[in-house]
Structures are given as C-alpha cells and as structure tokens.
Amino acid sequence: MKLSRPVSWFLLAFGVWSWVIWITFIKNLVKDGSGLAFDDAGDPTAYFWVHLTLAVVSFVLGTVVGGIGLRSVRTLRRTS
C-alpha cells in the first residue's frame, strides 16, 4: 500500500504527539499529590494502574503508527 505525503506526515506527527503527551502525563501521575494515584501509605492505587496501562498501550500504538508514517515518509523521499 502506498500512502500519500500528507497522510504519512500525519501518522508520523501522531506518533510523536502520542509520546509527548503520555510522557508528560506519566510525569504528572508520578508526582500526584491529590491522593488519586497513591494512597496515604504511598502505595499505587487502581487509578494509577489503570492510567499507567493506558499510557503503555498508547506508547505502543504511537510507536507503531509513527513507525508506519516514518517508513512511508522515507519511501516517498527516495521515490521523488
């Protein structure tokens, strides 16, 4: 399958955006002082584990989608 140049760049940008957003979110989650992510004893709560799982899945999907976009951009540059 051949992707157009705009679609290729969009996929690459989506992958990068996914990493930037979720890294920022994880940093904020770890520093959480509101009591949502960690209980009074300092142990992670269900909120923490659910959001960590969401972040990991988003990292994987962002990497896959961004990788597809990167491969397509490289291919388009070689053929033009």
All heavy atoms as a GROMACS GRO file, in nm:
protein
  632
    1MET      N    1   0.084  -0.116   0.000
    1MET     CA    2   0.000   0.000   0.000
    1MET      C    3   0.089   0.124   0.000
    1MET      O    4   0.190   0.129   0.069
    1MET     CB    5  -0.089   0.001   0.125
    1MET     CG    6  -0.172   0.125   0.131
    1MET     SD    7  -0.254   0.161   0.288
    1MET     CE    8  -0.345   0.018   0.322
    2LYS      N    9   0.050   0.221  -0.075
    2LYS     CA   10   0.124   0.346  -0.082
    2LYS      C   11   0.041   0.456  -0.017
    2LYS      O   12  -0.076   0.475  -0.050
    2LYS     CB   13   0.155   0.380  -0.227
    2LYS     CG   14   0.250   0.495  -0.242
    2LYS     CD   15   0.288   0.511  -0.388
    2LYS     CE   16   0.389   0.622  -0.401
    2LYS     NZ   17   0.428   0.642  -0.539
    3LEU      N   18   0.102   0.526   0.077
    3LEU     CA   19   0.035   0.636   0.146
    3LEU      C   20   0.075   0.769   0.083
    3LEU      O   21   0.188   0.784   0.036
    3LEU     CB   22   0.072   0.636   0.294
    3LEU     CG   23   0.038   0.510   0.372
    3LEU    CD1   24   0.094   0.519   0.513
    3LEU    CD2   25  -0.112   0.489   0.376
    4SER      N   26  -0.016   0.863   0.087
    4SER     CA   27   0.016   0.995   0.035
    4SER      C   28   0.110   1.068   0.132
    4SER      O   29   0.124   1.030   0.248
    4SER     CB   30  -0.112   1.077   0.015
    4SER     OG   31  -0.170   1.108   0.140
    5ARG      N   32   0.172   1.172   0.082
    5ARG     CA   33   0.265   1.251   0.165
    5ARG      C   34   0.196   1.311   0.288
    5ARG      O   35   0.247   1.299   0.399
    5ARG     CB   36   0.332   1.358   0.079
    5ARG     CG   37   0.444   1.431   0.148
    5ARG     CD   38   0.516   1.526   0.053
    5ARG     NE   39   0.562   1.463  -0.070
    5ARG     CZ   40   0.676   1.394  -0.083
    5ARG    NH1   41   0.755   1.380   0.019
    5ARG    NH2   42   0.709   1.342  -0.198
    6PRO      N   43   0.078   1.375   0.272
    6PRO     CA   44   0.012   1.430   0.392
    6PRO      C   45  -0.026   1.324   0.496
    6PRO      O   46  -0.011   1.346   0.616
    6PRO     CB   47  -0.113   1.499   0.337
    6PRO     CG   48  -0.084   1.525   0.194
    6PRO     CD   49   0.007   1.415   0.150
    7VAL      N   50  -0.072   1.209   0.449
    7VAL     CA   51  -0.109   1.102   0.542
    7VAL      C   52   0.015   1.050   0.613
    7VAL      O   53   0.013   1.025   0.735
    7VAL     CB   54  -0.184   0.988   0.468
    7VAL    CG1   55  -0.201   0.866   0.558
    7VAL    CG2   56  -0.318   1.037   0.416
    8SER      N   57   0.124   1.035   0.541
    8SER     CA   58   0.249   0.988   0.600
    8SER      C   59   0.297   1.082   0.710
    8SER      O   60   0.335   1.038   0.819
    8SER     CB   61   0.358   0.975   0.493
    8SER     OG   62   0.318   0.886   0.393
    9TRP      N   63   0.295   1.210   0.682
    9TRP     CA   64   0.337   1.309   0.782
    9TRP      C   65   0.242   1.313   0.900
    9TRP      O   66   0.284   1.331   1.015
    9TRP     CB   67   0.353   1.447   0.719
    9TRP     CG   68   0.483   1.460   0.646
    9TRP    CD1   69   0.502   1.461   0.512
    9TRP    CD2   70   0.613   1.472   0.705
    9TRP    NE1   71   0.635   1.472   0.483
    9TRP    CE2   72   0.705   1.480   0.600
    9TRP    CE3   73   0.660   1.477   0.835
    9TRP    CZ2   74   0.842   1.491   0.621
    9TRP    CZ3   75   0.795   1.488   0.857
    9TRP    CH2   76   0.885   1.496   0.751
   10PHE      N   77   0.112   1.296   0.873
   10PHE     CA   78   0.015   1.294   0.982
   10PHE      C   79   0.042   1.176   1.075
   10PHE      O   80   0.038   1.190   1.198
   10PHE     CB   81  -0.128   1.285   0.927
   10PHE     CG   82  -0.230   1.268   1.035
   10PHE    CD1   83  -0.271   1.376   1.112
   10PHE    CD2   84  -0.284   1.143   1.062
   10PHE    CE1   85  -0.365   1.360   1.213
   10PHE    CE2   86  -0.377   1.126   1.163
   10PHE     CZ   87  -0.418   1.236   1.239
   11LEU      N   88   0.067   1.058   1.020
   11LEU     CA   89   0.095   0.940   1.102
   11LEU      C   90   0.221   0.959   1.184
   11LEU      O   91   0.225   0.922   1.303
   11LEU     CB   92   0.106   0.815   1.015
   11LEU     CG   93  -0.022   0.770   0.945
   11LEU    CD1   94   0.006   0.650   0.855
   11LEU    CD2   95  -0.132   0.739   1.044
   12LEU      N   96   0.324   1.016   1.124
   12LEU     CA   97   0.447   1.043   1.196
   12LEU      C   98   0.423   1.142   1.309
   12LEU      O   99   0.467   1.123   1.422
   12LEU     CB  100   0.555   1.094   1.100
   12LEU     CG  101   0.691   1.126   1.160
   12LEU    CD1  102   0.751   1.003   1.228
   12LEU    CD2  103   0.784   1.178   1.053
   13ALA      N  104   0.351   1.249   1.279
   13ALA     CA  105   0.320   1.351   1.380
   13ALA      C  106   0.235   1.291   1.493
   13ALA      O  107   0.255   1.323   1.611
   13ALA     CB  108   0.248   1.470   1.317
   14PHE      N  109   0.141   1.204   1.459
   14PHE     CA  110   0.058   1.139   1.560
   14PHE      C  111   0.143   1.056   1.655
   14PHE      O  112   0.121   1.057   1.777
   14PHE     CB  113  -0.048   1.051   1.494
   14PHE     CG  114  -0.132   0.977   1.593
   14PHE    CD1  115  -0.243   1.038   1.649
   14PHE    CD2  116  -0.102   0.847   1.630
   14PHE    CE1  117  -0.322   0.970   1.741
   14PHE    CE2  118  -0.178   0.779   1.723
   14PHE     CZ  119  -0.289   0.841   1.777
   15GLY      N  120   0.240   0.982   1.601
   15GLY     CA  121   0.328   0.902   1.685
   15GLY      C  122   0.410   0.987   1.780
   15GLY      O  123   0.422   0.956   1.900
   16VAL      N  124   0.464   1.095   1.730
   16VAL     CA  125   0.543   1.186   1.815
   16VAL      C  126   0.453   1.251   1.919
   16VAL      O  127   0.488   1.257   2.038
   16VAL     CB  128   0.614   1.293   1.729
   16VAL    CG1  129   0.677   1.401   1.814
   16VAL    CG2  130   0.718   1.228   1.638
   17TRP      N  131   0.336   1.298   1.878
   17TRP     CA  132   0.242   1.361   1.970
   17TRP      C  133   0.202   1.265   2.082
   17TRP      O  134   0.194   1.304   2.198
   17TRP     CB  135   0.119   1.407   1.892
   17TRP     CG  136   0.012   1.466   1.977
   17TRP    CD1  137  -0.106   1.409   2.012
   17TRP    CD2  138   0.013   1.595   2.040
   17TRP    NE1  139  -0.179   1.494   2.090
   17TRP    CE2  140  -0.108   1.608   2.109
   17TRP    CE3  141   0.104   1.699   2.042
   17TRP    CZ2  142  -0.139   1.723   2.182
   17TRP    CZ3  143   0.073   1.813   2.115
   17TRP    CH2  144  -0.047   1.824   2.182
   18SER      N  145   0.178   1.141   2.047
   18SER     CA  146   0.139   1.042   2.147
   18SER      C  147   0.247   1.026   2.253
   18SER      O  148   0.217   1.020   2.372
   18SER     CB  149   0.112   0.907   2.078
   18SER     OG  150   0.077   0.810   2.172
   19TRP      N  151   0.371   1.020   2.212
   19TRP     CA  152   0.481   1.008   2.309
   19TRP      C  153   0.492   1.133   2.396
   19TRP      O  154   0.508   1.121   2.518
   19TRP     CB  155   0.613   0.982   2.236
   19TRP     CG  156   0.634   0.836   2.216
   19TRP    CD1  157   0.585   0.759   2.115
   19TRP    CD2  158   0.706   0.748   2.303
   19TRP    NE1  159   0.623   0.629   2.133
   19TRP    CE2  160   0.697   0.620   2.247
   19TRP    CE3  161   0.777   0.766   2.420
   19TRP    CZ2  162   0.757   0.509   2.306
   19TRP    CZ3  163   0.836   0.656   2.479
   19TRP    CH2  164   0.827   0.529   2.423
   20VAL      N  165   0.484   1.250   2.336
   20VAL     CA  166   0.498   1.375   2.414
   20VAL      C  167   0.388   1.385   2.518
   20VAL      O  168   0.413   1.412   2.636
   20VAL     CB  169   0.498   1.498   2.320
   20VAL    CG1  170   0.485   1.627   2.398
   20VAL    CG2  171   0.623   1.500   2.234
   21ILE      N  172   0.265   1.362   2.478
   21ILE     CA  173   0.151   1.376   2.568
   21ILE      C  174   0.157   1.275   2.681
   21ILE      O  175   0.139   1.310   2.798
   21ILE     CB  176   0.018   1.360   2.489
   21ILE    CG1  177  -0.006   1.481   2.402
   21ILE    CG2  178  -0.099   1.337   2.582
   21ILE    CD1  179  -0.015   1.611   2.478
   22TRP      N  180   0.184   1.149   2.649
   22TRP     CA  181   0.178   1.046   2.754
   22TRP      C  182   0.300   1.051   2.846
   22TRP      O  183   0.289   1.016   2.964
   22TRP     CB  184   0.156   0.910   2.693
   22TRP     CG  185   0.012   0.895   2.652
   22TRP    CD1  186  -0.038   0.908   2.526
   22TRP    CD2  187  -0.099   0.873   2.737
   22TRP    NE1  188  -0.174   0.894   2.529
   22TRP    CE2  189  -0.214   0.872   2.657
   22TRP    CE3  190  -0.114   0.854   2.875
   22TRP    CZ2  191  -0.342   0.852   2.710
   22TRP    CZ3  192  -0.240   0.834   2.926
   22TRP    CH2  193  -0.352   0.832   2.844
   23ILE      N  194   0.415   1.092   2.796
   23ILE     CA  195   0.530   1.110   2.886
   23ILE      C  196   0.500   1.220   2.987
   23ILE      O  197   0.526   1.205   3.107
   23ILE     CB  198   0.659   1.140   2.807
   23ILE    CG1  199   0.708   1.013   2.739
   23ILE    CG2  200   0.767   1.198   2.898
   23ILE    CD1  201   0.825   1.032   2.647
   24THR      N  202   0.442   1.330   2.939
   24THR     CA  203   0.403   1.439   3.029
   24THR      C  204   0.300   1.390   3.131
   24THR      O  205   0.310   1.420   3.250
   24THR     CB  206   0.346   1.556   2.948
   24THR    OG1  207   0.442   1.598   2.852
   24THR    CG2  208   0.308   1.672   3.038
   25PHE      N  209   0.204   1.312   3.086
   25PHE     CA  210   0.101   1.261   3.176
   25PHE      C  211   0.162   1.170   3.283
   25PHE      O  212   0.127   1.181   3.401
   25PHE     CB  213  -0.006   1.186   3.097
   25PHE     CG  214  -0.116   1.135   3.185
   25PHE    CD1  215  -0.218   1.218   3.224
   25PHE    CD2  216  -0.116   1.004   3.229
   25PHE    CE1  217  -0.320   1.171   3.306
   25PHE    CE2  218  -0.216   0.956   3.312
   25PHE     CZ  219  -0.319   1.040   3.350
   26ILE      N  220   0.251   1.081   3.244
   26ILE     CA  221   0.314   0.989   3.340
   26ILE      C  222   0.396   1.067   3.442
   26ILE      O  223   0.393   1.036   3.562
   26ILE     CB  224   0.400   0.885   3.268
   26ILE    CG1  225   0.310   0.788   3.192
   26ILE    CG2  226   0.487   0.808   3.365
   26ILE    CD1  227   0.213   0.711   3.278
   27LYS      N  228   0.470   1.168   3.398
   27LYS     CA  229   0.545   1.251   3.493
   27LYS      C  230   0.451   1.314   3.595
   27LYS      O  231   0.480   1.316   3.714
   27LYS     CB  232   0.622   1.361   3.419
   27LYS     CG  233   0.743   1.312   3.345
   27LYS     CD  234   0.810   1.430   3.274
   27LYS     CE  235   0.929   1.386   3.194
   27LYS     NZ  236   0.990   1.499   3.121
   28ASN      N  237   0.339   1.367   3.549
   28ASN     CA  238   0.242   1.428   3.639
   28ASN      C  239   0.175   1.324   3.729
   28ASN      O  240   0.146   1.351   3.845
   28ASN     CB  241   0.137   1.506   3.561
   28ASN     CG  242   0.194   1.628   3.494
   28ASN    OD1  243   0.293   1.684   3.540
   28ASN    ND2  244   0.133   1.670   3.385
   29LEU      N  245   0.152   1.205   3.676
   29LEU     CA  246   0.090   1.099   3.754
   29LEU      C  247   0.181   1.056   3.869
   29LEU      O  248   0.135   1.038   3.982
   29LEU     CB  249   0.059   0.979   3.664
   29LEU     CG  250  -0.013   0.860   3.726
   29LEU    CD1  251  -0.153   0.902   3.769
   29LEU    CD2  252  -0.019   0.745   3.628
   30VAL      N  253   0.309   1.044   3.842
   30VAL     CA  254   0.404   1.002   3.944
   30VAL      C  255   0.418   1.108   4.053
   30VAL      O  256   0.434   1.076   4.171
   30VAL     CB  257   0.541   0.968   3.880
   30VAL    CG1  258   0.648   0.950   3.985
   30VAL    CG2  259   0.528   0.845   3.794
   31LYS      N  260   0.407   1.236   4.015
   31LYS     CA  261   0.418   1.346   4.112
   31LYS      C  262   0.285   1.382   4.177
   31LYS      O  263   0.279   1.479   4.252
   31LYS     CB  264   0.475   1.470   4.042
   31LYS     CG  265   0.620   1.459   4.002
   31LYS     CD  266   0.671   1.592   3.956
   31LYS     CE  267   0.652   1.606   3.808
   31LYS     NZ  268   0.706   1.731   3.752
   32ASP      N  269   0.180   1.304   4.153
   32ASP     CA  270   0.046   1.337   4.201
   32ASP      C  271   0.043   1.351   4.353
   32ASP      O  272   0.088   1.264   4.426
   32ASP     CB  273  -0.052   1.228   4.159
   32ASP     CG  274  -0.192   1.254   4.211
   32ASP    OD1  275  -0.244   1.363   4.183
   32ASP    OD2  276  -0.246   1.166   4.280
   33GLY      N  277  -0.012   1.460   4.399
   33GLY     CA  278  -0.023   1.484   4.542
   33GLY      C  279  -0.167   1.490   4.589
   33GLY      O  280  -0.194   1.515   4.706
   34SER      N  281  -0.261   1.465   4.498
   34SER     CA  282  -0.402   1.477   4.533
   34SER      C  283  -0.458   1.354   4.602
   34SER      O  284  -0.568   1.357   4.654
   34SER     CB  285  -0.485   1.505   4.407
   34SER     OG  286  -0.486   1.391   4.323
   35GLY      N  287  -0.384   1.245   4.602
   35GLY     CA  288  -0.432   1.122   4.663
   35GLY      C  289  -0.499   1.027   4.566
   35GLY      O  290  -0.543   0.919   4.606
   36LEU      N  291  -0.508   1.065   4.438
   36LEU     CA  292  -0.569   0.975   4.340
   36LEU      C  293  -0.476   0.861   4.301
   36LEU      O  294  -0.518   0.746   4.294
   36LEU     CB  295  -0.609   1.053   4.214
   36LEU     CG  296  -0.730   1.145   4.226
   36LEU    CD1  297  -0.746   1.226   4.098
   36LEU    CD2  298  -0.854   1.064   4.254
   37ALA      N  299  -0.350   0.892   4.275
   37ALA     CA  300  -0.256   0.792   4.225
   37ALA      C  301  -0.194   0.709   4.337
   37ALA      O  302  -0.157   0.593   4.316
   37ALA     CB  303  -0.148   0.858   4.142
   38PHE      N  304  -0.180   0.768   4.455
   38PHE     CA  305  -0.116   0.697   4.566
   38PHE      C  306  -0.199   0.717   4.692
   38PHE      O  307  -0.251   0.826   4.717
   38PHE     CB  308   0.026   0.751   4.589
   38PHE     CG  309   0.115   0.732   4.469
   38PHE    CD1  310   0.137   0.835   4.380
   38PHE    CD2  311   0.176   0.610   4.446
   38PHE    CE1  312   0.218   0.818   4.269
   38PHE    CE2  313   0.257   0.592   4.335
   38PHE     CZ  314   0.279   0.695   4.246
   39ASP      N  315  -0.210   0.610   4.771
   39ASP     CA  316  -0.285   0.623   4.895
   39ASP      C  317  -0.198   0.685   5.004
   39ASP      O  318  -0.085   0.726   4.978
   39ASP     CB  319  -0.343   0.488   4.939
   39ASP     CG  320  -0.236   0.382   4.963
   39ASP    OD1  321  -0.117   0.418   4.974
   39ASP    OD2  322  -0.273   0.263   4.972
   40ASP      N  323  -0.250   0.692   5.125
   40ASP     CA  324  -0.178   0.757   5.236
   40ASP      C  325  -0.047   0.687   5.270
   40ASP      O  326   0.046   0.749   5.318
   40ASP     CB  327  -0.267   0.763   5.360
   40ASP     CG  328  -0.386   0.855   5.339
   40ASP    OD1  329  -0.373   0.948   5.256
   40ASP    OD2  330  -0.489   0.834   5.404
   41ALA      N  331  -0.038   0.556   5.243
   41ALA     CA  332   0.084   0.481   5.271
   41ALA      C  333   0.186   0.494   5.159
   41ALA      O  334   0.298   0.444   5.170
   41ALA     CB  335   0.050   0.334   5.294
   42GLY      N  336   0.147   0.560   5.049
   42GLY     CA  337   0.237   0.577   4.936
   42GLY      C  338   0.231   0.465   4.833
   42GLY      O  339   0.311   0.459   4.741
   43ASP      N  340   0.133   0.376   4.850
   43ASP     CA  341   0.117   0.265   4.755
   43ASP      C  342   0.031   0.310   4.637
   43ASP      O  343  -0.063   0.388   4.654
   43ASP     CB  344   0.050   0.146   4.824
   43ASP     CG  345   0.136   0.089   4.936
   43ASP    OD1  346   0.260   0.092   4.921
   43ASP    OD2  347   0.080   0.043   5.038
   44PRO      N  348   0.060   0.258   4.517
   44PRO     CA  349  -0.020   0.294   4.400
   44PRO      C  350  -0.164   0.246   4.414
   44PRO      O  351  -0.190   0.138   4.465
   44PRO     CB  352   0.049   0.222   4.284
   44PRO     CG  353   0.179   0.174   4.335
   44PRO     CD  354   0.171   0.170   4.483
   45THR      N  355  -0.256   0.327   4.366
   45THR     CA  356  -0.398   0.293   4.369
   45THR      C  357  -0.440   0.235   4.234
   45THR      O  358  -0.361   0.230   4.139
   45THR     CB  359  -0.482   0.419   4.397
   45THR    OG1  360  -0.461   0.511   4.291
   45THR    CG2  361  -0.445   0.482   4.530
   46ALA      N  362  -0.567   0.193   4.226
   46ALA     CA  363  -0.621   0.142   4.100
   46ALA      C  364  -0.616   0.250   3.992
   46ALA      O  365  -0.591   0.221   3.874
   46ALA     CB  366  -0.763   0.092   4.120
   47TYR      N  367  -0.640   0.374   4.030
   47TYR     CA  368  -0.631   0.487   3.937
   47TYR      C  369  -0.493   0.491   3.871
   47TYR      O  370  -0.482   0.509   3.750
   47TYR     CB  371  -0.658   0.617   4.014
   47TYR     CG  372  -0.647   0.743   3.932
   47TYR    CD1  373  -0.756   0.794   3.865
   47TYR    CD2  374  -0.526   0.814   3.924
   47TYR    CE1  375  -0.747   0.911   3.790
   47TYR    CE2  376  -0.516   0.930   3.850
   47TYR     CZ  377  -0.626   0.978   3.784
   47TYR     OH  378  -0.617   1.092   3.710
   48PHE      N  379  -0.390   0.475   3.952
   48PHE     CA  380  -0.253   0.476   3.900
   48PHE      C  381  -0.234   0.363   3.798
   48PHE      O  382  -0.181   0.386   3.689
   48PHE     CB  383  -0.152   0.462   4.014
   48PHE     CG  384  -0.010   0.449   3.968
   48PHE    CD1  385   0.064   0.561   3.939
   48PHE    CD2  386   0.048   0.324   3.952
   48PHE    CE1  387   0.195   0.550   3.895
   48PHE    CE2  388   0.179   0.312   3.908
   48PHE     CZ  389   0.253   0.425   3.881
   49TRP      N  390  -0.274   0.241   3.833
   49TRP     CA  391  -0.251   0.125   3.746
   49TRP      C  392  -0.331   0.134   3.616
   49TRP      O  393  -0.279   0.099   3.509
   49TRP     CB  394  -0.281  -0.005   3.820
   49TRP     CG  395  -0.182  -0.030   3.929
   49TRP    CD1  396  -0.206  -0.033   4.062
   49TRP    CD2  397  -0.040  -0.051   3.913
   49TRP    NE1  398  -0.088  -0.055   4.131
   49TRP    CE2  399   0.015  -0.066   4.042
   49TRP    CE3  400   0.045  -0.057   3.803
   49TRP    CZ2  401   0.150  -0.089   4.063
   49TRP    CZ3  402   0.180  -0.080   3.825
   49TRP    CH2  403   0.231  -0.095   3.953
   50VAL      N  404  -0.453   0.182   3.624
   50VAL     CA  405  -0.533   0.197   3.503
   50VAL      C  406  -0.469   0.298   3.409
   50VAL      O  407  -0.455   0.274   3.288
   50VAL     CB  408  -0.678   0.239   3.539
   50VAL    CG1  409  -0.753   0.287   3.416
   50VAL    CG2  410  -0.751   0.125   3.606
   51HIS      N  411  -0.427   0.411   3.463
   51HIS     CA  412  -0.369   0.515   3.378
   51HIS      C  413  -0.229   0.478   3.329
   51HIS      O  414  -0.189   0.515   3.218
   51HIS     CB  415  -0.372   0.650   3.450
   51HIS     CG  416  -0.509   0.706   3.454
   51HIS    ND1  417  -0.600   0.670   3.548
   51HIS    CD2  418  -0.572   0.792   3.370
   51HIS    CE1  419  -0.713   0.732   3.524
   51HIS    NE2  420  -0.700   0.806   3.416
   52LEU      N  421  -0.155   0.403   3.406
   52LEU     CA  422  -0.026   0.353   3.359
   52LEU      C  423  -0.047   0.255   3.243
   52LEU      O  424   0.025   0.260   3.143
   52LEU     CB  425   0.051   0.286   3.472
   52LEU     CG  426   0.190   0.235   3.437
   52LEU    CD1  427   0.281   0.352   3.395
   52LEU    CD2  428   0.250   0.160   3.554
   53THR      N  429  -0.147   0.170   3.255
   53THR     CA  430  -0.179   0.077   3.145
   53THR      C  431  -0.220   0.153   3.019
   53THR      O  432  -0.175   0.119   2.908
   53THR     CB  433  -0.292  -0.019   3.188
   53THR    OG1  434  -0.250  -0.088   3.306
   53THR    CG2  435  -0.326  -0.117   3.079
   54LEU      N  436  -0.304   0.255   3.035
   54LEU     CA  437  -0.342   0.338   2.920
   54LEU      C  438  -0.221   0.402   2.854
   54LEU      O  439  -0.211   0.408   2.731
   54LEU     CB  440  -0.440   0.447   2.963
   54LEU     CG  441  -0.581   0.405   2.997
   54LEU    CD1  442  -0.658   0.521   3.058
   54LEU    CD2  443  -0.651   0.353   2.874
   55ALA      N  444  -0.129   0.450   2.935
   55ALA     CA  445  -0.009   0.514   2.881
   55ALA      C  446   0.078   0.414   2.805
   55ALA      O  447   0.126   0.444   2.695
   55ALA     CB  448   0.071   0.578   2.994
   56VAL      N  449   0.095   0.294   2.860
   56VAL     CA  450   0.178   0.193   2.793
   56VAL      C  451   0.116   0.153   2.660
   56VAL      O  452   0.186   0.143   2.557
   56VAL     CB  453   0.199   0.070   2.884
   56VAL    CG1  454   0.261  -0.045   2.809
   56VAL    CG2  455   0.285   0.108   3.005
   57VAL      N  456  -0.015   0.132   2.658
   57VAL     CA  457  -0.083   0.097   2.533
   57VAL      C  458  -0.069   0.212   2.432
   57VAL      O  459  -0.043   0.188   2.314
   57VAL     CB  460  -0.232   0.064   2.560
   57VAL    CG1  461  -0.311   0.054   2.430
   57VAL    CG2  462  -0.243  -0.065   2.639
   58SER      N  463  -0.082   0.334   2.478
   58SER     CA  464  -0.067   0.449   2.389
   58SER      C  465   0.076   0.463   2.337
   58SER      O  466   0.096   0.503   2.222
   58SER     CB  467  -0.109   0.577   2.461
   58SER     OG  468  -0.247   0.574   2.485
   59PHE      N  469   0.176   0.432   2.420
   59PHE     CA  470   0.314   0.431   2.374
   59PHE      C  471   0.332   0.330   2.261
   59PHE      O  472   0.394   0.360   2.158
   59PHE     CB  473   0.412   0.396   2.486
   59PHE     CG  474   0.436   0.504   2.587
   59PHE    CD1  475   0.453   0.471   2.721
   59PHE    CD2  476   0.441   0.637   2.552
   59PHE    CE1  477   0.476   0.569   2.816
   59PHE    CE2  478   0.463   0.736   2.646
   59PHE     CZ  479   0.480   0.702   2.778
   60VAL      N  480   0.278   0.212   2.280
   60VAL     CA  481   0.292   0.106   2.178
   60VAL      C  482   0.222   0.147   2.049
   60VAL      O  483   0.281   0.139   1.940
   60VAL     CB  484   0.238  -0.028   2.231
   60VAL    CG1  485   0.230  -0.132   2.121
   60VAL    CG2  486   0.324  -0.079   2.346
   61LEU      N  487   0.097   0.193   2.060
   61LEU     CA  488   0.024   0.234   1.940
   61LEU      C  489   0.088   0.354   1.873
   61LEU      O  490   0.097   0.360   1.750
   61LEU     CB  491  -0.122   0.265   1.976
   61LEU     CG  492  -0.207   0.146   2.018
   61LEU    CD1  493  -0.345   0.192   2.060
   61LEU    CD2  494  -0.215   0.043   1.907
   62GLY      N  495   0.134   0.451   1.952
   62GLY     CA  496   0.202   0.567   1.895
   62GLY      C  497   0.330   0.528   1.823
   62GLY      O  498   0.362   0.583   1.717
   63THR      N  499   0.402   0.432   1.879
   63THR     CA  500   0.525   0.385   1.816
   63THR      C  501   0.495   0.315   1.683
   63THR      O  502   0.562   0.339   1.583
   63THR     CB  503   0.601   0.291   1.910
   63THR    OG1  504   0.631   0.362   2.030
   63THR    CG2  505   0.728   0.240   1.847
   64VAL      N  506   0.393   0.230   1.683
   64VAL     CA  507   0.356   0.157   1.561
   64VAL      C  508   0.308   0.254   1.453
   64VAL      O  509   0.355   0.250   1.338
   64VAL     CB  510   0.249   0.051   1.591
   64VAL    CG1  511   0.192  -0.008   1.463
   64VAL    CG2  512   0.306  -0.059   1.678
   65VAL      N  513   0.217   0.343   1.489
   65VAL     CA  514   0.163   0.439   1.392
   65VAL      C  515   0.273   0.534   1.343
   65VAL      O  516   0.284   0.560   1.223
   65VAL     CB  517   0.044   0.517   1.453
   65VAL    CG1  518   0.003   0.633   1.365
   65VAL    CG2  519  -0.072   0.424   1.476
   66GLY      N  520   0.354   0.584   1.435
   66GLY     CA  521   0.465   0.672   1.396
   66GLY      C  522   0.567   0.600   1.309
   66GLY      O  523   0.622   0.658   1.216
   67GLY      N  524   0.591   0.472   1.338
   67GLY     CA  525   0.684   0.393   1.256
   67GLY      C  526   0.633   0.375   1.114
   67GLY      O  527   0.710   0.382   1.018
   68ILE      N  528   0.503   0.352   1.101
   68ILE     CA  529   0.443   0.341   0.967
   68ILE      C  530   0.459   0.473   0.893
   68ILE      O  531   0.497   0.475   0.775
   68ILE     CB  532   0.295   0.300   0.977
   68ILE    CG1  533   0.282   0.157   1.028
   68ILE    CG2  534   0.225   0.316   0.842
   68ILE    CD1  535   0.142   0.117   1.068
   69GLY      N  536   0.432   0.582   0.961
   69GLY     CA  537   0.448   0.714   0.899
   69GLY      C  538   0.591   0.742   0.860
   69GLY      O  539   0.619   0.793   0.751
   70LEU      N  540   0.687   0.708   0.948
   70LEU     CA  541   0.828   0.730   0.918
   70LEU      C  542   0.873   0.648   0.798
   70LEU      O  543   0.942   0.700   0.709
   70LEU     CB  544   0.913   0.696   1.041
   70LEU     CG  545   1.063   0.715   1.026
   70LEU    CD1  546   1.097   0.861   0.999
   70LEU    CD2  547   1.135   0.665   1.150
   71ARG      N  548   0.834   0.522   0.794
   71ARG     CA  549   0.871   0.437   0.679
   71ARG      C  550   0.813   0.492   0.550
   71ARG      O  551   0.879   0.493   0.445
   71ARG     CB  552   0.824   0.295   0.701
   71ARG     CG  553   0.906   0.222   0.806
   71ARG     CD  554   0.858   0.082   0.826
   71ARG     NE  555   0.877   0.007   0.703
   71ARG     CZ  556   0.829  -0.116   0.684
   71ARG    NH1  557   0.760  -0.175   0.780
   71ARG    NH2  558   0.850  -0.179   0.572
   72SER      N  559   0.690   0.541   0.556
   72SER     CA  560   0.626   0.595   0.437
   72SER      C  561   0.693   0.725   0.392
   72SER      O  562   0.715   0.745   0.273
   72SER     CB  563   0.478   0.619   0.465
   72SER     OG  564   0.414   0.667   0.351
   73VAL      N  565   0.728   0.812   0.487
   73VAL     CA  566   0.797   0.937   0.453
   73VAL      C  567   0.931   0.906   0.387
   73VAL      O  568   0.968   0.967   0.285
   73VAL     CB  569   0.814   1.027   0.577
   73VAL    CG1  570   0.913   1.139   0.552
   73VAL    CG2  571   0.681   1.082   0.622
   74ARG      N  572   1.005   0.813   0.443
   74ARG     CA  573   1.135   0.775   0.385
   74ARG      C  574   1.119   0.719   0.245
   74ARG      O  575   1.196   0.751   0.154
   74ARG     CB  576   1.205   0.673   0.474
   74ARG     CG  577   1.262   0.730   0.599
   74ARG     CD  578   1.333   0.622   0.676
   74ARG     NE  579   1.396   0.676   0.795
   74ARG     CZ  580   1.450   0.603   0.889
   74ARG    NH1  581   1.451   0.469   0.877
   74ARG    NH2  582   1.506   0.657   0.994
   75THR      N  583   1.018   0.636   0.225
   75THR     CA  584   0.994   0.577   0.093
   75THR      C  585   0.957   0.686  -0.008
   75THR      O  586   1.006   0.685  -0.121
   75THR     CB  587   0.881   0.473   0.102
   75THR    OG1  588   0.919   0.371   0.192
   75THR    CG2  589   0.853   0.412  -0.034
   76LEU      N  590   0.872   0.780   0.033
   76LEU     CA  591   0.833   0.888  -0.057
   76LEU      C  592   0.951   0.976  -0.094
   76LEU      O  593   0.959   1.025  -0.207
   76LEU     CB  594   0.721   0.972   0.006
   76LEU     CG  595   0.583   0.904   0.015
   76LEU    CD1  596   0.489   0.985   0.101
   76LEU    CD2  597   0.526   0.884  -0.124
   77ARG      N  598   1.043   0.997   0.000
   77ARG     CA  599   1.161   1.080  -0.030
   77ARG      C  600   1.253   1.010  -0.130
   77ARG      O  601   1.315   1.075  -0.213
   77ARG     CB  602   1.238   1.112   0.098
   77ARG     CG  603   1.170   1.218   0.180
   77ARG     CD  604   1.257   1.261   0.293
   77ARG     NE  605   1.192   1.371   0.364
   77ARG     CZ  606   1.241   1.428   0.471
   77ARG    NH1  607   1.355   1.384   0.523
   77ARG    NH2  608   1.177   1.525   0.530
   78ARG      N  609   1.264   0.877  -0.119
   78ARG     CA  610   1.351   0.802  -0.210
   78ARG      C  611   1.294   0.798  -0.352
   78ARG      O  612   1.369   0.796  -0.449
   78ARG     CB  613   1.371   0.659  -0.160
   78ARG     CG  614   1.483   0.650  -0.060
   78ARG     CD  615   1.511   0.506  -0.025
   78ARG     NE  616   1.457   0.486   0.110
   78ARG     CZ  617   1.396   0.380   0.153
   78ARG    NH1  618   1.379   0.276   0.075
   78ARG    NH2  619   1.350   0.373   0.275
   79THR      N  620   1.161   0.795  -0.361
   79THR     CA  621   1.099   0.781  -0.494
   79THR      C  622   1.077   0.914  -0.564
   79THR      O  623   1.047   0.917  -0.683
   79THR     CB  624   0.963   0.708  -0.483
   79THR    OG1  625   0.876   0.781  -0.397
   79THR    CG2  626   0.982   0.567  -0.432
   80SER      N  627   1.091   1.026  -0.493
   80SER     CA  628   1.067   1.155  -0.560
   80SER      C  629   1.194   1.226  -0.595
   80SER      O  630   1.301   1.189  -0.581
   80SER     CB  631   0.983   1.245  -0.471
   80SER     OG  632   1.041   1.267  -0.346
   0.00000   0.00000   0.00000
